[in-house]
Structure formats: structure tokens, C-alpha cells
């Protein structure tokens, strides 16, 4: 193993004993990013599973799953963490599920429930986790459509992003995505446009609204709208429909 990586793993392993919880959390997350290269930190991470701080224990378990590549044995704990709102730091359970990838698909029903949580941080975190699952989160389309009208713009942003990542299966969100083209937040509008582009021809009812955005004062919005039209109505645009941003 590269000496620099070895030194980094050792530094992160030592940080797992830091008195500040935020340092311990970041150490576990960074070890998770290193994956198998951080195998030497496993004993320290396993010891952290007994931490009195539930978030430290959760993130240590996440790092172990990423390092070993074995998610299954840990998934029940990650799902339970969504319910431990008094113990686990806001949104961290959703962050963990987002980092697992396709193996977190059994969490979709619980993440859908999180979209109705009173805390907006929990709502946008859940939407972000659903985005990481792509088409596997298709059952969340109705709930994501609802939060696309959320009072919190960050929740709307993540909902639009999730619908984009779900792809063509987001067709059920067509009315909500079309309405989101009038959102005051450009990020929400941009992701809604891209979600419509990925739906393709079935999103034809959104064409009038997209055409109106071709002269938007934000050049990125105008460009995205033109590219979406090329995807949805390639004959009309004269293009091949493959240019829209992903």
C-alpha cells in the first residue's frame, strides 16, 4: 500500500479517539471513502461500535460496511437509525444509506416516510438518499412529487434531483415537475428541467413551459430547456435528442 495512504489511515484511526464527536464522525466518513485500503482501521472502528454517542457508532458501522464490502449484516442497524431521531444526529442515517448504493434499496419505504418528517433537514436528507438509488427508488415518485412543493427550497432542490436520478420512471411526477419550472430557485428549476428531459417523449405536455424558458435570463436554464426539448421532441428540434445534460 502507498505510504501516504498508510499514514492517512493511521491518522484517521487515531482521530476515532478524539474527544470531539465531529472529529470522530469525519474520521469514520473519510475511512469509509478509502474503502478496502483502510482495512487496518477495522479494529478501532469495531471498538467505536460501543460508543455512547449513537452517531459515532452509526458512522463507524458505515465505514466497516464500506471497507469490508459487506452491507447486508449492517443494513438493519442503518434502517433502525432512521427511527432513532433522539439519538442519531439529524439526517445522518440517510447520509449512510446514500453512501451504500443499490444495497440500500430495502430502505426506500422508510426514506419515503422520512419525506414527511417535520424537520426539513430530515426531508432533504431522505430525498438525497433516494436520489442515490436512482431507478430503484421509483416507488418514491408520488412522495417526491409532493415535496417538490415543500416550503423549504433545499427540500425541493433534492426532490427535483431525486426525480432526475430516477429517470423515465419519474413520469408520474410530470405535473409536479412542470409546475416546478416556475420555482423561484434556479437549482430547483434546473433539476426539474433535467428530470423532464430524462422522461423523454412522455413529457410532451411540458413542452410549452419549456419553450418559454428558452429565453430565460439565466443562460443555464435557457440551455437546459433547449436540450430538454431536443430529448422530448427530437423531430421538432431537428436534433438527435442526445444532448441533454444528465
C-alpha positions as CSV (number, residue, x, y, z in Angstrom):
1,X,0.0,0.0,0.0
2,X,1.2,3.5,-0.7
3,X,2.9,5.1,2.3
4,X,0.8,8.2,2.1
5,X,-2.4,6.2,2.3
6,X,-1.0,4.2,5.2
7,X,-0.2,7.4,7.1
8,X,-3.6,8.8,6.3
9,X,-5.4,5.7,7.6
10,X,-3.3,5.8,10.8
11,X,-4.1,9.5,11.3
12,X,-7.8,8.8,10.8
13,X,-7.7,5.8,13.1
14,X,-6.2,7.9,15.8
15,X,-9.0,10.5,15.3
16,X,-11.6,7.9,16.2
17,X,-10.5,8.6,19.9
18,X,-10.8,12.3,19.6
19,X,-12.9,13.9,22.4
20,X,-14.9,15.9,19.8
21,X,-17.7,14.0,18.2
22,X,-17.5,15.9,14.9
23,X,-13.8,14.8,14.5
24,X,-14.8,11.2,15.1
25,X,-17.7,11.4,12.6
26,X,-15.4,12.9,9.9
27,X,-12.8,10.2,10.6
28,X,-15.3,7.4,10.0
29,X,-16.6,9.0,6.9
30,X,-13.1,9.5,5.5
31,X,-12.2,5.9,6.3
32,X,-15.4,4.8,4.5
33,X,-14.2,6.7,1.4
34,X,-10.9,4.9,1.4
35,X,-12.7,1.5,1.3
36,X,-10.6,-1.6,1.4
37,X,-7.4,0.5,1.8
38,X,-8.5,1.3,5.3
39,X,-8.7,-2.3,6.5
40,X,-6.1,-1.7,9.2
41,X,-8.6,0.6,10.9
42,X,-11.2,-2.1,11.4
43,X,-10.3,-2.9,15.0
44,X,-10.6,0.7,16.0
45,X,-13.9,1.1,14.1
46,X,-15.3,-2.1,15.7
47,X,-14.4,-0.6,19.2
48,X,-16.3,2.5,18.2
49,X,-19.5,0.5,17.8
50,X,-19.8,0.6,21.6
51,X,-19.6,4.4,21.7
52,X,-22.2,6.1,23.9
53,X,-22.7,8.5,21.0
54,X,-25.1,6.8,18.6
55,X,-24.0,8.8,15.6
56,X,-20.3,7.8,16.2
57,X,-21.4,4.2,16.3
58,X,-23.5,4.5,13.2
59,X,-20.8,6.1,11.2
60,X,-18.2,3.5,12.4
61,X,-20.6,0.8,11.2
62,X,-20.9,2.5,7.9
63,X,-17.2,2.7,7.5
64,X,-16.9,-1.0,8.3
65,X,-19.5,-1.9,5.7
66,X,-17.7,0.2,3.1
67,X,-14.3,-1.2,3.9
68,X,-15.3,-4.8,4.0
69,X,-17.9,-4.6,1.2
70,X,-20.4,-6.4,3.3
71,X,-23.5,-4.3,3.7
72,X,-26.2,-6.9,4.4
73,X,-25.3,-7.6,8.1
74,X,-25.4,-3.9,8.9
75,X,-28.5,-2.8,6.9
76,X,-30.9,-3.5,9.8
77,X,-28.9,-1.1,12.0
78,X,-29.0,1.6,9.3
79,X,-32.7,1.2,8.9
80,X,-33.2,1.4,12.7
81,X,-31.1,4.6,12.8
82,X,-33.8,6.4,10.8
83,X,-36.1,5.9,13.7
84,X,-33.6,6.9,16.4
85,X,-34.2,10.7,15.9
86,X,-33.5,11.5,19.5
87,X,-30.1,9.7,19.4
88,X,-28.7,10.0,15.9
89,X,-27.7,13.4,14.5
90,X,-30.2,14.8,12.1
91,X,-30.1,13.3,8.6
92,X,-27.0,11.1,9.3
93,X,-28.9,7.8,8.8
94,X,-30.0,9.0,5.4
95,X,-26.4,10.0,4.6
96,X,-25.3,6.5,5.4
97,X,-27.9,4.9,3.2
98,X,-27.0,7.2,0.4
99,X,-23.4,6.1,0.6
100,X,-24.2,2.4,0.4
101,X,-25.7,2.4,-3.1
102,X,-28.1,-0.2,-4.5
103,X,-27.9,-2.4,-1.5
104,X,-29.8,0.2,0.4
105,X,-32.9,-0.4,-1.8
106,X,-34.8,-2.0,1.1
107,X,-34.7,1.4,2.8
108,X,-37.0,3.0,0.2
109,X,-40.2,2.7,2.3
110,X,-38.5,4.2,5.4
111,X,-37.0,7.0,3.3
112,X,-40.4,7.8,1.8
113,X,-41.7,8.1,5.4
114,X,-38.8,10.5,6.2
115,X,-40.1,12.8,3.4
116,X,-43.0,13.7,5.8
117,X,-40.7,14.4,8.8
118,X,-41.4,17.8,10.4
119,X,-37.6,18.6,10.3
120,X,-36.7,19.9,6.8
121,X,-33.1,18.6,7.3
122,X,-34.5,15.0,7.6
123,X,-36.7,15.6,4.5
124,X,-33.9,16.8,2.2
125,X,-31.5,14.1,3.5
126,X,-34.1,11.4,2.7
127,X,-34.6,12.8,-0.8
128,X,-30.8,12.8,-1.3
129,X,-30.6,9.2,-0.3
130,X,-33.4,8.3,-2.7
131,X,-31.5,10.1,-5.4
132,X,-28.5,7.8,-4.8
133,X,-30.7,4.8,-5.6
134,X,-31.8,6.0,-9.0
135,X,-34.5,3.8,-10.6
136,X,-34.6,1.6,-7.5
137,X,-36.4,4.4,-5.8
138,X,-39.2,4.6,-8.3
139,X,-41.8,3.9,-5.6
140,X,-40.9,7.2,-4.1
141,X,-42.1,9.2,-7.1
142,X,-45.5,10.2,-5.6
143,X,-44.0,11.3,-2.3
144,X,-41.2,13.2,-4.1
145,X,-43.8,14.9,-6.2
146,X,-45.5,16.2,-3.0
147,X,-42.3,17.6,-1.5
148,X,-41.4,19.2,-4.8
149,X,-43.9,21.8,-3.4
150,X,-42.2,21.9,0.0
151,X,-41.8,25.3,1.8
152,X,-38.1,24.6,2.2
153,X,-36.1,25.3,-1.0
154,X,-33.4,22.8,-0.1
155,X,-36.1,20.0,0.2
156,X,-37.4,21.0,-3.3
157,X,-33.9,21.0,-4.7
158,X,-33.2,17.5,-3.5
159,X,-36.6,16.2,-4.6
160,X,-36.1,17.5,-8.1
161,X,-32.6,16.0,-8.2
162,X,-34.0,12.6,-7.0
163,X,-36.7,12.6,-9.7
164,X,-34.0,13.3,-12.3
165,X,-31.9,10.4,-11.0
166,X,-34.9,8.1,-11.0
167,X,-35.2,8.8,-14.7
168,X,-38.0,7.8,-17.0
169,X,-39.9,6.1,-14.1
170,X,-40.5,9.7,-12.8
171,X,-43.2,10.2,-15.4
172,X,-45.8,10.1,-12.7
173,X,-44.3,13.3,-11.4
174,X,-44.9,15.1,-14.7
175,X,-47.5,17.6,-13.3
176,X,-45.3,18.5,-10.3
177,X,-42.1,18.8,-12.4
178,X,-43.9,21.1,-14.9
179,X,-45.1,23.2,-12.0
180,X,-41.6,23.3,-10.6
181,X,-40.4,25.1,-13.8
182,X,-41.9,28.3,-12.2
183,X,-40.0,27.8,-8.9
184,X,-38.1,30.8,-7.6
185,X,-35.0,28.8,-7.1
186,X,-32.9,28.2,-10.2
187,X,-31.4,25.0,-8.9
188,X,-34.9,23.5,-8.5
189,X,-35.9,24.7,-12.0
190,X,-32.7,23.3,-13.5
191,X,-33.1,19.8,-12.0
192,X,-36.8,19.8,-12.9
193,X,-35.9,20.5,-16.5
194,X,-33.3,17.7,-16.5
195,X,-35.8,15.3,-14.9
196,X,-38.3,16.1,-17.7
197,X,-35.5,15.6,-20.3
198,X,-34.8,12.1,-18.9
199,X,-38.5,11.2,-19.1
200,X,-38.3,12.0,-22.8
201,X,-41.3,12.0,-25.2
202,X,-43.9,11.1,-22.5
203,X,-43.2,14.6,-21.0
204,X,-44.6,16.3,-24.1
205,X,-47.2,18.2,-22.1
206,X,-44.3,20.2,-20.5
207,X,-43.2,21.5,-23.9
208,X,-45.0,24.9,-23.8
209,X,-43.4,25.6,-20.4
210,X,-40.0,24.5,-21.6
211,X,-40.2,26.7,-24.7
212,X,-41.0,29.7,-22.5
213,X,-37.8,29.0,-20.6
214,X,-35.6,29.2,-23.8
215,X,-35.5,32.9,-23.3
216,X,-34.9,32.8,-19.6
217,X,-32.5,35.4,-18.2
218,X,-30.4,32.6,-16.7
219,X,-28.3,31.2,-19.6
220,X,-28.0,27.8,-17.9
221,X,-31.8,27.5,-17.6
222,X,-32.3,28.5,-21.2
223,X,-29.7,26.0,-22.4
224,X,-31.2,23.2,-20.3
225,X,-34.7,23.9,-21.6
226,X,-33.5,23.7,-25.2
227,X,-31.7,20.5,-24.5
228,X,-34.8,19.1,-22.8
229,X,-36.9,19.9,-25.8
230,X,-34.4,18.1,-28.0
231,X,-35.0,15.0,-25.8
232,X,-38.7,15.2,-25.6
233,X,-39.5,16.3,-29.2
234,X,-36.4,15.5,-31.3
235,X,-38.3,15.9,-34.6
236,X,-39.4,19.4,-33.6
237,X,-35.8,20.5,-32.5
238,X,-34.1,18.9,-35.5
239,X,-31.6,17.3,-33.2
240,X,-31.0,13.7,-32.2
241,X,-32.2,14.3,-28.6
242,X,-29.0,13.1,-27.0
243,X,-27.5,16.4,-25.9
244,X,-29.5,17.0,-22.7
245,X,-27.4,17.1,-19.6
246,X,-27.5,14.1,-17.3
